[in-house]
Amino acid sequence: MSTTILQSIETPNSGENEFSGANRKRLLLISYHFPPVGGAGVQRPVKFVKYLRQFGWDVSVLMAANPSVPVFDNSLLVDIPEDTLLERARTWEPDYALKKNVAAQKTIDQQSSLLTPVKSVCRKVLKAGAGLLLQPDAQILWYPNALKAGKKLLSRLPHDAIMATAPPYSNLILASKLKQIFQLPFIADFRDEWDLSSKYLENHQQDRISNLIQTRLQKSVMKASDAIVATTQASTERLLSRAHQFGTDAIGKCIYNGFDQDDFELLEESDHPQRSSDAQNRFRIVYTGTLWNLTTVEPLIKAIESIHREKPELLNKLELQFIGRKTPEQLALLERINQTACTLITEEYCAHQEALKKMASADALCLLLSNVEGANRVAPAKLFEYLATKREILAITPAGETADILNGFWPTGNFRANDTDGIARWLRERLTSQTASSISNPEKINQFNRESQAGQLADLLGELVQNHA
């Protein structure tokens, strides 16, 4: 384990002046994923750390020293304020490259006729056994060292509260244990609902025993929580209801994901990607983020195929760019686009600031959310950065909180998955005129500013500390 005081290039916000000396508080934030780890899930904790200081809260971060993750993004380090205390603890997980190779070998074995029934049964038994041990997730292998590091940190430096963000849900188990030992107020921050993650995450076991273990762990965490925070109103209500069923009197608060105005000021100062004259004659739609079972691209492809059958030459004007990880099933769906005249560009993960540049250079941005149980309570993190670019949004989502938010800004591009004709009509209109509509109520976007959301968290922390005194 190691401790680092990060020296940042940023200067303190002048708003901090009213919070000095004895007025300042300290929060322990538990986040297995933290820069230089990249990905959408890192944005929320790092922006809280960036802005909480101007509301009187200094933050210590307990993070993984050797995280087993697919992507890193060093550009996010500039968001971590000066003198942030970073406490690192090693995990016993295998390196991500090894996990990826094992998964690839598993796929090869499944496709090979050389895999004997005995070997197949043995592999399934081993997987089931490992799944039962690694509950609630593989990051539980971080727990022993992280617990030691957390206990040492809290023993040597006074803190006023603990907050853990999830997934991974092992973060919450660790935080609830530290709360039990040190009797500090504890906030459980759910970026995704535990039950939804258990149901839809790739490679997650769905057997009866695993579900019972997950429910028991979730109950213990919620009973230890003083407050439950989630990223939509509907999720907050659902989680709080579940917590009360478990016998806790925790309070609930919705703090949406959002956008950081500083990121967009940097974007204005930087050079934007130049498009070729041929590309300028096309209508470019950009999607950023993972394509998987909760963000399937199939409804969009069906609409494109509908245009292909009726007026295929129109698709010469359409350029689709998908940036981020894609599951094999989604890659197979994207292959169908290559059977049309569309221009398809696929890229893997890129640095956050680079992704923002690609958003800003688009004619429209695509937001996908599958029509599955519980998705009506989800608002993807990218939604708010999409809104901040003020680029037109083509959204294919179920009725629910995301659709309701979008109706206030881009109502004409807001579709359900089964509305193939509506999506195709929207595409034909854009490809015919190659112009986008204007955003409604742009002044309302500022409610999703990361600074404002950190202020909401600071208010909640202050309330919990006062009640705990």
C-alpha positions as CSV (number, residue, x, y, z in Angstrom):
1,M,0.0,0.0,0.0
2,S,1.2,3.6,-0.6
3,T,0.1,7.1,0.1
4,T,0.6,10.0,-2.3
5,I,-0.1,13.7,-1.9
6,L,-0.8,14.7,-5.5
7,Q,0.6,18.0,-6.7
8,S,-1.8,19.5,-9.2
9,I,-1.3,22.2,-11.9
10,E,-4.6,23.7,-10.8
11,T,-5.0,26.6,-8.5
12,P,-7.5,26.5,-5.6
13,N,-10.9,28.0,-6.3
14,S,-11.4,31.3,-4.7
15,G,-14.7,30.0,-3.3
16,E,-12.7,28.1,-0.8
17,N,-11.9,31.1,1.3
18,E,-14.9,30.9,3.5
19,F,-13.9,27.4,4.5
20,S,-10.6,27.4,6.2
21,G,-8.9,26.0,9.3
22,A,-11.4,24.5,11.7
23,N,-14.3,25.0,9.3
24,R,-13.0,22.4,6.9
25,K,-14.0,18.8,7.0
26,R,-12.5,15.7,5.5
27,L,-14.2,12.9,3.5
28,L,-12.8,9.4,2.9
29,L,-13.9,8.5,-0.7
30,I,-13.6,4.8,-1.6
31,S,-13.3,4.3,-5.3
32,Y,-11.4,1.2,-6.7
33,H,-11.4,3.0,-10.1
34,F,-9.7,6.3,-10.0
35,P,-7.3,8.1,-12.3
36,P,-5.1,7.2,-14.1
37,V,-7.9,4.6,-14.7
38,G,-10.1,5.7,-17.5
39,G,-13.7,5.2,-18.5
40,A,-17.1,6.8,-17.8
41,G,-17.4,5.4,-14.3
42,V,-14.3,7.4,-13.1
43,Q,-15.8,10.8,-14.0
44,R,-18.2,11.0,-11.1
45,P,-15.8,10.4,-8.2
46,V,-13.0,12.5,-9.7
47,K,-15.3,15.5,-10.3
48,F,-16.6,15.2,-6.7
49,V,-13.0,15.3,-5.5
50,K,-12.3,18.3,-7.8
51,Y,-15.1,20.5,-6.6
52,L,-15.9,19.4,-3.0
53,R,-12.9,21.4,-1.7
54,Q,-14.6,24.7,-2.6
55,F,-17.5,23.7,-0.4
56,G,-15.2,23.1,2.7
57,W,-14.4,19.4,2.2
58,D,-11.0,18.0,1.7
59,V,-10.9,14.4,0.3
60,S,-8.8,11.4,0.9
61,V,-9.2,8.7,-1.8
62,L,-8.7,5.0,-1.1
63,M,-8.0,3.4,-4.5
64,A,-6.5,0.3,-6.1
65,A,-2.7,0.5,-6.5
66,N,-2.8,-2.1,-9.4
67,P,-6.3,-2.0,-10.8
68,S,-7.3,-4.8,-13.2
69,V,-9.0,-2.6,-15.8
70,P,-9.1,-2.3,-19.6
71,V,-8.3,1.4,-20.0
72,F,-6.2,4.2,-18.6
73,D,-6.5,7.9,-19.2
74,N,-3.7,10.1,-17.8
75,S,-5.5,13.2,-18.9
76,L,-7.9,12.9,-16.0
77,L,-5.1,13.5,-13.5
78,V,-5.3,17.3,-14.1
79,D,-8.7,17.2,-12.4
80,I,-7.4,16.1,-9.0
81,P,-6.8,19.1,-6.8
82,E,-3.6,20.0,-5.1
83,D,-2.8,18.1,-1.8
84,T,-5.4,15.4,-2.4
85,L,-4.5,12.4,-0.3
86,L,-4.4,9.3,-2.4
87,E,-4.1,6.0,-0.4
88,R,-3.4,3.0,-2.6
89,A,-3.9,-0.6,-1.7
90,R,-2.9,-3.6,-3.9
91,T,-5.5,-6.0,-5.2
92,W,-5.0,-9.8,-5.6
93,E,-6.8,-9.8,-9.0
94,P,-5.0,-11.0,-12.0
95,D,-3.9,-8.5,-14.6
96,Y,-6.6,-7.4,-17.0
97,A,-4.7,-8.7,-20.0
98,L,-4.6,-12.2,-18.4
99,K,-8.3,-12.1,-17.8
100,K,-8.9,-11.1,-21.4
101,N,-6.8,-13.9,-22.7
102,V,-8.6,-16.4,-20.5
103,A,-11.9,-15.1,-21.8
104,A,-10.7,-15.4,-25.4
105,Q,-9.5,-19.0,-24.8
106,K,-12.8,-19.8,-23.3
107,T,-14.5,-18.7,-26.5
108,I,-12.1,-20.7,-28.6
109,D,-12.8,-23.8,-26.5
110,Q,-16.5,-23.4,-26.8
111,Q,-16.2,-23.2,-30.6
112,S,-13.9,-26.2,-30.8
113,S,-15.1,-29.7,-31.2
114,L,-11.9,-30.9,-29.5
115,L,-13.2,-29.9,-26.0
116,T,-14.3,-33.1,-24.4
117,P,-17.5,-33.3,-22.3
118,V,-15.4,-34.0,-19.2
119,K,-13.3,-30.8,-19.8
120,S,-16.4,-28.8,-20.4
121,V,-18.0,-29.9,-17.2
122,C,-14.8,-29.3,-15.2
123,R,-14.6,-25.8,-16.7
124,K,-18.2,-25.0,-15.7
125,V,-17.7,-26.3,-12.2
126,L,-14.5,-24.2,-11.7
127,K,-16.3,-21.1,-13.1
128,A,-19.3,-21.6,-10.7
129,G,-17.0,-22.1,-7.7
130,A,-15.0,-19.0,-8.5
131,G,-18.2,-17.1,-9.0
132,L,-19.5,-18.1,-5.5
133,L,-16.2,-17.0,-3.9
134,L,-15.9,-13.7,-5.8
135,Q,-19.0,-12.0,-4.3
136,P,-20.2,-9.4,-5.0
137,D,-17.6,-9.0,-7.7
138,A,-14.0,-9.8,-8.5
139,Q,-12.9,-6.6,-6.8
140,I,-13.5,-8.4,-3.5
141,L,-9.9,-9.5,-3.9
142,W,-9.0,-5.9,-3.2
143,Y,-10.9,-5.9,0.1
144,P,-8.2,-7.4,2.5
145,N,-5.5,-4.9,1.6
146,A,-7.9,-2.0,1.2
147,L,-9.4,-2.6,4.7
148,K,-5.9,-2.5,6.2
149,A,-5.1,0.7,4.4
150,G,-8.4,2.3,5.3
151,K,-8.0,1.4,9.0
152,K,-4.5,2.9,9.1
153,L,-5.5,6.0,7.3
154,L,-8.6,6.7,9.6
155,S,-6.5,5.9,12.7
156,R,-3.8,8.5,11.8
157,L,-5.9,11.2,10.3
158,P,-9.3,12.4,11.5
159,H,-12.1,12.2,9.0
160,D,-15.7,13.4,9.3
161,A,-17.5,11.0,6.9
162,I,-17.0,8.0,4.5
163,M,-18.4,7.7,1.0
164,A,-18.1,4.8,-1.4
165,T,-19.2,4.8,-5.0
166,A,-20.3,1.6,-6.9
167,P,-19.9,-0.4,-8.9
168,P,-17.9,-2.3,-8.0
169,Y,-20.1,-3.1,-5.0
170,S,-17.1,-4.4,-3.0
171,N,-16.4,-0.6,-2.4
172,L,-19.7,-0.5,-0.4
173,I,-18.8,-3.5,1.6
174,L,-15.5,-2.1,2.5
175,A,-17.0,1.3,3.5
176,S,-19.7,-0.3,5.7
177,K,-17.0,-2.2,7.6
178,L,-14.9,1.0,8.1
179,K,-18.1,2.7,9.2
180,Q,-18.7,-0.1,11.8
181,I,-15.2,0.3,13.2
182,F,-14.9,4.1,13.2
183,Q,-18.6,5.1,13.6
184,L,-18.5,7.8,10.9
185,P,-21.5,8.8,8.7
186,F,-21.5,6.7,5.6
187,I,-22.9,7.6,2.1
188,A,-23.5,4.8,-0.4
189,D,-23.3,6.2,-3.9
190,F,-24.9,4.0,-6.5
191,R,-23.8,4.9,-10.0
192,D,-25.9,1.9,-11.1
193,E,-28.5,0.0,-9.1
194,W,-27.1,-3.2,-7.5
195,D,-29.9,-5.4,-8.7
196,L,-29.7,-4.1,-12.3
197,S,-26.0,-4.6,-12.5
198,S,-26.4,-8.1,-11.1
199,K,-29.0,-8.8,-13.8
200,Y,-27.3,-7.3,-16.9
201,L,-23.5,-7.2,-16.3
202,E,-21.5,-9.5,-18.6
203,N,-20.3,-12.7,-17.1
204,H,-22.3,-12.2,-13.9
205,Q,-23.6,-15.5,-12.4
206,Q,-27.4,-15.7,-12.2
207,D,-27.7,-18.9,-10.1
208,R,-29.9,-19.0,-7.0
209,I,-27.1,-19.2,-4.5
210,S,-25.3,-16.2,-6.1
211,N,-28.5,-14.1,-6.0
212,L,-29.0,-15.0,-2.3
213,I,-25.5,-13.9,-1.5
214,Q,-25.9,-10.7,-3.4
215,T,-29.2,-9.9,-1.6
216,R,-27.6,-10.6,1.8
217,L,-24.6,-8.3,1.0
218,Q,-26.8,-5.6,-0.3
219,K,-28.9,-5.7,2.8
220,S,-25.8,-5.4,5.1
221,V,-24.6,-2.4,3.1
222,M,-27.9,-0.6,3.1
223,K,-28.4,-1.2,6.8
224,A,-25.0,0.4,7.5
225,S,-25.8,3.4,5.2
226,D,-26.7,6.8,6.6
227,A,-27.6,8.1,3.2
228,I,-28.2,6.5,-0.2
229,V,-27.3,8.6,-3.3
230,A,-28.2,7.6,-6.9
231,T,-28.0,9.1,-10.3
232,T,-31.7,9.5,-11.1
233,Q,-34.8,10.3,-9.2
234,A,-36.4,6.9,-10.0
235,S,-33.3,5.0,-8.9
236,T,-33.1,6.9,-5.7
237,E,-36.7,6.1,-4.9
238,R,-36.2,2.4,-5.8
239,L,-33.1,2.0,-3.7
240,L,-34.5,3.9,-0.7
241,S,-37.6,1.7,-0.8
242,R,-35.4,-1.4,-0.8
243,A,-33.3,0.0,2.0
244,H,-36.4,0.6,4.1
245,Q,-37.5,-3.0,3.4
246,F,-34.2,-4.0,4.9
247,G,-34.9,-2.0,8.1
248,T,-32.7,1.1,7.7
249,D,-33.8,4.7,8.2
250,A,-31.2,6.0,5.7
251,I,-32.1,9.2,3.8
252,G,-32.0,9.3,0.0
253,K,-30.8,11.9,-2.5
254,C,-30.6,12.1,-6.3
255,I,-27.4,13.6,-7.6
256,Y,-27.3,13.3,-11.4
257,N,-24.2,12.8,-13.3
258,G,-23.2,15.9,-15.2
259,F,-20.7,17.9,-17.2
260,D,-17.7,19.9,-16.1
261,Q,-17.7,23.4,-17.6
262,D,-13.9,23.5,-17.4
263,D,-13.7,20.6,-19.9
264,F,-15.7,22.6,-22.4
265,E,-13.6,25.7,-21.9
266,L,-10.6,23.6,-22.7
267,L,-12.4,22.3,-25.7
268,E,-13.0,25.8,-27.1
269,E,-9.3,26.6,-26.7
270,S,-8.1,23.5,-28.6
271,D,-8.0,22.7,-32.2
272,H,-11.0,20.7,-33.5
273,P,-10.5,17.8,-35.9
274,Q,-10.6,18.8,-39.5
275,R,-13.0,17.0,-41.8
276,S,-12.2,16.3,-45.4
277,S,-14.4,18.0,-48.1
278,D,-16.0,14.6,-48.7
279,A,-16.8,14.1,-45.0
280,Q,-18.2,17.6,-44.8
281,N,-20.9,16.6,-47.3
282,R,-22.0,13.8,-45.0
283,F,-24.2,14.0,-41.9
284,R,-22.1,12.6,-39.1
285,I,-23.6,10.9,-36.0
286,V,-21.2,10.1,-33.2
287,Y,-21.8,7.5,-30.4
288,T,-19.4,7.4,-27.4
289,G,-19.3,4.6,-24.8
290,T,-19.7,0.9,-24.6
291,L,-22.1,-1.0,-26.9
292,W,-23.5,-3.9,-24.9
293,N,-26.8,-5.5,-23.9
294,L,-28.0,-2.3,-22.1
295,T,-27.1,0.0,-25.1
296,T,-27.9,-2.1,-28.1
297,V,-27.5,-0.5,-31.5
298,E,-30.1,-2.8,-33.2
299,P,-33.0,-0.2,-33.3
300,L,-30.8,2.3,-35.2
301,I,-29.6,-0.4,-37.6
302,K,-33.2,-1.5,-38.4
303,A,-34.0,2.1,-39.3
304,I,-30.9,2.3,-41.5
305,E,-31.9,-0.9,-43.2
306,S,-35.4,0.4,-43.7
307,I,-33.9,3.4,-45.6
308,H,-31.6,1.1,-47.5
309,R,-34.6,-0.9,-48.8
310,E,-36.5,2.3,-49.9
311,K,-33.8,4.8,-51.0
312,P,-30.3,3.3,-50.6
313,E,-28.5,6.2,-52.3
314,L,-29.5,8.5,-49.5
315,L,-27.2,6.6,-47.1
316,N,-24.2,7.8,-49.0
317,K,-24.6,11.0,-47.0
318,L,-24.6,9.2,-43.6
319,E,-21.5,8.7,-41.5
320,L,-21.7,6.8,-38.2
321,Q,-18.8,6.9,-35.7
322,F,-18.8,4.5,-32.7
323,I,-16.2,5.2,-30.1
324,G,-15.6,2.7,-27.2
325,R,-15.7,-0.9,-26.4
326,K,-18.1,-3.2,-28.2
327,T,-19.2,-6.7,-27.2
328,P,-19.1,-9.4,-29.9
329,E,-22.9,-9.3,-30.3
330,Q,-22.8,-5.6,-30.9
331,L,-19.9,-5.9,-33.4
332,A,-22.0,-8.4,-35.3
333,L,-24.9,-5.9,-35.5
334,L,-22.5,-3.1,-36.7
335,E,-21.4,-5.4,-39.5
336,R,-24.9,-5.1,-41.0
337,I,-24.2,-1.4,-41.5
338,N,-21.5,-2.4,-44.0
339,Q,-24.2,-3.9,-46.2
340,T,-25.5,-0.4,-46.8
341,A,-23.9,2.7,-48.3
342,C,-23.3,4.3,-44.9
343,T,-19.8,5.2,-43.9
344,L,-19.0,3.3,-40.6
345,I,-16.1,4.3,-38.4
346,T,-15.3,2.3,-35.2
347,E,-12.7,3.2,-32.6
348,E,-11.8,1.8,-29.2
349,Y,-11.6,3.9,-26.1
350,C,-9.9,7.3,-26.4
351,A,-9.0,9.9,-23.8
352,H,-11.9,11.9,-22.3
353,Q,-10.8,15.2,-23.8
354,E,-10.4,13.6,-27.2
355,A,-13.9,12.1,-26.9
356,L,-15.3,15.5,-26.2
357,K,-13.6,16.8,-29.4
358,K,-15.3,14.1,-31.4
359,M,-18.7,15.0,-29.8
360,A,-18.2,18.6,-30.7
361,S,-17.4,17.9,-34.3
362,A,-20.5,15.8,-34.8
363,D,-23.7,16.9,-36.6
364,A,-25.7,14.8,-34.1
365,L,-25.0,12.5,-31.1
366,C,-26.5,9.1,-30.6
367,L,-27.8,8.0,-27.2
368,L,-28.8,4.3,-26.8
369,L,-30.6,2.6,-23.9
370,S,-32.1,-0.8,-24.3
371,N,-35.8,-1.4,-23.6
372,V,-35.3,-3.8,-20.7
373,E,-36.7,-4.0,-17.2
374,G,-35.3,-1.2,-15.0
375,A,-33.8,0.9,-17.9
376,N,-36.5,3.5,-17.4
377,R,-34.7,4.4,-14.1
378,V,-31.3,4.9,-15.9
379,A,-29.8,8.1,-17.2
380,P,-26.4,7.4,-18.9
381,A,-23.5,9.5,-17.8
382,K,-22.8,10.6,-21.3
383,L,-26.3,12.2,-21.6
384,F,-25.2,15.3,-19.7
385,E,-22.0,15.9,-21.7
386,Y,-24.0,15.4,-24.9
387,L,-26.4,18.2,-23.7
388,A,-23.4,20.5,-22.9
389,T,-22.1,20.2,-26.5
390,K,-25.5,21.6,-27.7
391,R,-25.3,19.1,-30.6
392,E,-28.6,17.6,-31.7
393,I,-29.3,14.2,-30.0
394,L,-30.8,11.2,-31.6
395,A,-32.0,9.2,-28.6
396,I,-33.4,5.6,-28.7
397,T,-34.5,4.9,-25.1
398,P,-37.4,3.4,-23.2
399,A,-40.0,5.8,-21.7
400,G,-38.6,6.9,-18.4
401,E,-36.2,9.4,-16.8
402,T,-33.8,9.7,-19.7
403,A,-36.6,10.4,-22.2
404,D,-38.1,12.9,-19.8
405,I,-34.9,14.8,-19.5
406,L,-34.4,14.8,-23.2
407,N,-37.9,16.0,-23.9
408,G,-36.9,19.3,-22.3
409,F,-34.0,19.8,-24.8
410,W,-34.4,17.7,-28.0
411,P,-38.0,16.4,-28.1
412,T,-38.0,15.8,-31.9
413,G,-35.1,13.2,-31.7
414,N,-36.5,11.2,-28.8
415,F,-37.7,7.7,-29.9
416,R,-38.6,4.3,-28.5
417,A,-36.8,1.2,-29.7
418,N,-39.9,-0.1,-31.6
419,D,-40.4,3.1,-33.6
420,T,-38.3,2.1,-36.6
421,D,-40.4,4.3,-38.9
422,G,-39.9,7.4,-36.7
423,I,-36.2,6.9,-36.4
424,A,-35.9,6.3,-40.2
425,R,-38.0,9.5,-40.8
426,W,-35.7,11.5,-38.6
427,L,-32.7,10.2,-40.5
428,R,-34.2,10.9,-43.9
429,E,-35.0,14.5,-42.9
430,R,-31.4,15.1,-41.7
431,L,-29.9,13.4,-44.7
432,T,-32.1,15.4,-47.1
433,S,-31.3,18.8,-45.6
434,Q,-28.1,17.9,-43.8
435,T,-29.0,20.4,-41.0
436,A,-29.9,19.8,-37.4
437,S,-32.6,21.4,-35.3
438,S,-31.9,23.9,-32.4
439,I,-31.8,23.0,-28.7
440,S,-34.7,24.0,-26.5
441,N,-34.1,25.7,-23.2
442,P,-30.3,25.8,-23.3
443,E,-30.2,27.8,-20.1
444,K,-31.5,24.8,-18.2
445,I,-28.4,22.7,-18.9
446,N,-26.5,24.4,-16.2
447,Q,-28.4,22.5,-13.5
448,F,-26.3,19.5,-14.5
449,N,-23.0,21.2,-13.9
450,R,-20.5,19.1,-11.8
451,E,-19.8,22.0,-9.5
452,S,-23.4,22.4,-8.6
453,Q,-23.7,18.6,-8.0
454,A,-20.7,18.7,-5.7
455,G,-22.4,21.4,-3.8
456,Q,-25.4,19.1,-3.4
457,L,-23.2,16.4,-2.0
458,A,-21.5,18.9,0.4
459,D,-24.9,19.9,1.7
460,L,-25.8,16.2,2.3
461,L,-22.5,15.6,4.0
462,G,-23.0,18.6,6.2
463,E,-26.4,17.4,7.3
464,L,-25.1,13.9,8.1
465,V,-22.2,15.3,10.2
466,Q,-24.5,17.6,12.1
467,N,-26.9,14.8,12.8
468,H,-24.0,12.5,13.9
469,A,-22.6,15.1,16.3
